[in-house]
Amino acid sequence: MKPERLLLAACAAIALLPALRAEEGGVGRYAPGSIASFVDGTPTLPTVVTRFNGLYYGGSYDLALPIAGLGPANVDAESYLAGLTLAWRPPIAFPTNFSYAASITLPYVWVEVSGDLTTGGTTRRITSQTDALGDLVLAPVMMNYGVTRDFHLDLRGLIYAPTGDYEVGRLANTGKNFWTFSPILGFLYFGQKNGFEASVFTGFDFNTENEDTDYLTGTQFHVDGTLAQHLPLLGGLAGAGVSGYWYDQISGDSGSGATFGDFLARTTGVGPVLSYACKVAGKDLVIEAKWLHEVDTTRRLEGDYVWLKVIFKF
């Protein structure tokens, strides 16, 4: 089977397959849609890349969730993230068709969480708000291999550092208070002549224990993908398509603080994606916007991710 046909089948399956997912806090470390299309690929030529990441997430859950050592029910949550990514592809001669880069992402997060807490037989509604720096994301290894001009393999390792604000007993936190190590492998097809894109990124999240709550979130497997058609427009290249994800927890939560047990959950998401790429002062500018609506979700927050990415290559 040709690479583009294989990618087409894999991306189409994303919207149809259920996923299992469970995390302390009701949302995972990896944000669906953050690495899902051609704009997220490792740069193949020497450059410095700046990327603005804007993310909104709003979700709710009727039953109880394990959050910061508490177990609130009827949870509603909203968060906004503004992140800056700096990536560097050094001017080094690598073996034919290979490329290497590294990046760092610094996020600032605004979050509000409401839930019903029951103590001493009395239930009360509490709301928690905070804004602060989030957890730093490091990518010391980003590698690209060009199988053909149109088909590329992308391998990277992400490290999520617990630099965000965290407090036990507070519903709203901007950090997770544990480390996560995430290897990701991407398959990218972008037709230089036909403008068709089929991108798939798949990876694992290996988490350390939250020592403040004695909670160890299980290992997760995730797949993000995009199918899009790109056409010339106003001197640039405009794209429209569909993006989706599948997130599957392959081991249960554990530790003395995991009073909910394995807490296996399920979610998938799918939605439209738009992009535009052009030259500004001879440099590459790429803008991408997407909406991912969560469907078929149990035992975790269910809602919507809205992304805006602005990438400029010097």
N, C-alpha and C positions, 0 to 999 in steps of 0.2 A: 504494500500500500504506500502511495506517495506521502511525503511528510505533511503536505497541506491537507490531504484527506484525513490522515490520522488525527491532526490537530482539530479539524472541523468536527469529527466525531466526538473527541474528548470534550471540546467546549460545549457542544450541544447537550452532552450528558449532564453537565453541571446543573442545569435547571431542572433535571428530572430526578436526581438522586438525593435521598435524605441524608442528614448528617447527625452524628452524636456529638454533643459538646457540653462540658460542664466546667465551670471555673468559680473560684472564690470571687464573689462580687457580681456574678451573673453575666459578665462579659469577659471576653478573653484578652490576652495580651496583644495578639495579632489583630489588626483592624482590617476586615475584609475590604478588598479594593485598593489597598495601599500599594500592592505589587501585582498587577493584573493585565498590563497591556504594553504596547511598544514603547510608551513614554517612560516606563520603569526599567527598561533594559540597561545593561552595563554599556557605557560609552565605548565605542570601538576605536576612536581617534583621540590623540592627546587633547585634553580640554579641562577646564574647571567648570563645573555645573553648579548653579544655584537653583534651588527648587523650593517654592512655597507650597505648603500642604495645608489646605483648609478643610476641616472635617466637622460635620454636625452629626450627632447621633441622638435619637429620641426613642425610648422604648419603655415598656411596662410589663409587669408580671403579677398575676392575681394571687399566687400562693407565696410561701416564704422562701427567701434566698439567704445564703450565708454571706453577709457583708460585714467586714471589719470586726469580726467576733460577735456580731449580732445576727438575728434571724427575722428581719422585718417581713411583713406580708403586704400585698397590694402595693407593690413597689412601682414608682414612676421615676424615670431618670432622663435628664437631658444633659448633654455635654457639647462643648465647642472646643476645637483644637486648632491652634495656629502653629505650624511647625516650619522650621527652616532646615533644609538639607544642603550640605556642601559635599560635593563629590569631586575627586581628582583622578584623572586618568593621566599618569605621568608620561613624559615624552621618552619612553624607553622602547627599544626595538625588541619585540617579543617574537617567538616562533610564528611561522606563517599561520594566519587566520586566528591567532590568539590575542586577547586583550585583557588587561588587569586594571582595576580601579579600587578605590576605597572611599567610604563616605561616613558622615556623622549627621545625625538629626537631633535637633533640640526643639522639643515641643513646649508650648504654653497652653494650659488647659483650664477651662471654666466648667464647673460641673454642679448640678443640683439634683439631689435625690430625696424623695419622700417615701415614707412607708409607715405601716401600722405596727407598733411595738406593744406587746402584752407583758406586763410585769405586775405580779401580785393580783392577778385576776382582772386588772384594768388595762384596757387597750386605748392607746392614744396615738394620734397622727403626728409624726415629727418630720420636719424638713431640714435638710442640711445643705449648705452652699459653701463653695470655696473656689478659689482660683489661684494657681501657682504653677511653677515649672512642673512638667511631667517627667516621665522616665526617658532618659537618654537612649538613643538607638545607634549602635556602632555597627558598621559593616567593614571590617578590616580586610575582607577578601571578597571581591566581586570579579568574576572571570567570565569572559565571553569567547565562544568558539564558533566561527563561521563555517558551518557545514557546506553551505552554498551561499550565493549572494543573497538569496531570499530567506534561507532557513538558518537560524542560530540557536545554539545551546547557551544557557546562562546559569552560572552556578555562583551562589554567594552564601556567606554565613553571617547572620545577624546576632547581635548581643544586646539584650535589653537590660539596662542597668537601673537599679532602684534609686534613682535620684529625685523622684517626685515626692510631693508632700503626702504623708500617710499618718493616720492616727487611729488606733484601735477604739472602737465605740463611736466613731464618726461615720455617718453614711456616705458623705461626699469626700472622696480623696482623689488627688491627681496622680498618684503613683500606686503601684501594686505591692511594693515592699518585698519583692523577691526578684531574683535573676531569671532570665529566660535565654536559652541558646537555640537558634533556629536556622538550620541549613535549608536552603531553598534551591530547587532546580527548575529552570524555565525552558520552555520550548517556544520559540518565536518564529512565525512565518509572516513575512510582509512582502507581498508581490510588488517588485519594482515596476512591472509593466501593467499589472491588472489592479493594483491598489488595494488588494484584499488582505486583511489581517486576521490571523488566528493565533492567539497567544495563550499559553497555559503556564502557570507557575504553581508548583507543588512543594510542600515542605512540612517539617515537623517542628513542634515547640516543646523543648525539654525544660521544665521549670524546677527551681529550687524551692525549698520550704519557706513560707512566711513565718519567720521565727517569733514574731509578735503574737500570732494567733495559732501557731503550731499546725498550720494548714498547708498541705502539699497538693497543689493542683496537678491533675494527671497530664500525661503527655497527649498532645493534640496533633492531628494530621489535617492539613488544609489544602484545598485546590482552588485557585482563582483563575478565571479565564475571560477572554474577550473575543468576540467575532465582530468585525467592523469592515465597512467599505470606505475607502478614501478616494476623493476626487479633487481635481484642481479647482481652486476658488480664490479669486482676487489675488492672484500671485502666490498663493500658498496651497496647502493641502488640507481639505476639510474631511473629517471622518465622522461616521454615525454607525452605531451598532448596538450590541447587547453585551452586558457583562454579568457575570454570576460567580457564586462561590459555593463550595461544599466544605464543611468543617466537621471533623470526626474525632472525638476523643477516644484514644485507643487504650487508655488505662484510667482507672477511677481515681477520685480524690482520696487522700489518706492523711494520717496524722491525728493527734488527739483532738485537734480543733475541728476536724471534719465530721461534725455531729450529724450531718445530713447523709452520711455514708458516701457511696460512690458518686451519687448525684449526677447520674448520666442524663444528658439532655440532647436535644435535636434541633438543628436549624439549617436552612439553606437561604440563599438570597439571590435575587436577579433584578435587573433593571437596565435602563438605557444609558448609553455613554456617547458623548460628543467630544470631538477634538479638533484642533486647528493648529497647523504647523506652518511657520513662515520664517523669512529672514528679516532681521532688524539690524541695520548698520552692519550687514554682512555676517551676523551671528544668528544662531538657531534659537527660535522662540517657539515653545510648544505649550498649548493650553488644553487641559482636559477637564470635563465636568461629567459626573455620573451620579446616579441615584440607584441604590440597592435596597430593595424592599425585602424584608425577611418573611419567609413563608414556611409553613410546616414546622413550627417551633414549639418545643416543650421544655420545661424546667430551666428556663433562662429568660432574660429580657427579650422581648420581641418588638421590633420597630423598624427604623429606616436609617441608612447611612447616606449622607450626601457629601460628595467629594468635589473639591476644586484644586487642581494642580497647575502651577505655572512654572515652567522650566526654561531657564536661559543658559545657554552654553557660551562661555567666553572663548 
